[in-house]
Amino acid sequence: MALPLDSRLLASGSEDKQVRLYALEDGPAPSLKYTLDDAALAVYSVAFSADSKLLASGSQETKVRVYAGVGGAAPGGEARR
């Protein structure tokens, strides 16, 4: 899991090959905002850049993917790789 400095989103990687981003401002429980599912194998690590604009994920397939527009994306917006 990763939490950016602005603490608005929480990112998690999982065995089901997906990165999920949860909003932390929508009430007492996190709400799912985005699902990124272009990994071929399990995602074991996620990290935000210092400015919270980029998200990196590392998977079992030994690839690192970097997504832009994640931390600053408006609800309903799109993250892009």
C-alpha positions, 0 to 999 in steps of 0.5 A, a space after each residue: 500500500 502507498 499513501 501520498 503526502 496529500 493523503 487524499 488517495 490510498 493505493 494498493 497492489 494485489 495478487 489479482 494483477 490490479 492496482 486499486 486507488 481509494 479516496 480517503 475524503 469521502 467519509 469514514 471508509 475509503 471508497 474505490 475510485 480507480 482500478 488499473 489492471 494492465 499487469 500480467 502477474 501479481 502487483 507487489 509494490 506501489 509508490 507515489 512520487 513526492 508531488 503525488 502526481 505519479 504512481 509507480 507499480 511493480 509486479 511479479 513480471 519484473 516490470 515497473 509501470 508509472 501512471 500519470 494523473 493519478 494523485 491529482 485526477 478529479 473523481 471520474 478522471 482517468 489515469 494514464 500510463 
